[in-house]
Amino acid sequence: MTDEDELIARLEVHRDMIGWLIMELSKEGIQAKRTTGNNPKGDILIVNQQDVPRVKQLLRNFHIEFNG
């Protein structure tokens, strides 16, 4: 595998993970969308700022679930 292949594989995993997370947030009634242009604030925009604490808790739960 070339260096480029490894980079592409990592980016594909990242892309798919962001898509999965946006879908999971949607299931929880949280509106989120992808950012573009290498936004320095991150890859996901939480539409309603009041949802941010809930999103942080969901992320903690996912981390525990998938990383032990």
Residue pairs with C-beta under 8 A, 6 or more apart in sequence:
1 9
14 43
18 34
18 43
18 44
19 34
21 32
21 44
21 62
22 32
22 33
22 34
22 44
24 58
24 62
25 31
25 32
25 44
25 46
25 55
25 58
26 32
28 54
28 58
30 46
30 48
30 51
30 54
30 55
30 58
31 46
31 47
31 48
31 51
32 44
32 45
32 46
32 47
32 55
33 44
33 45
33 47
34 43
34 44
34 45
35 41
35 42
35 43
35 44
35 45
39 45
46 52
46 55
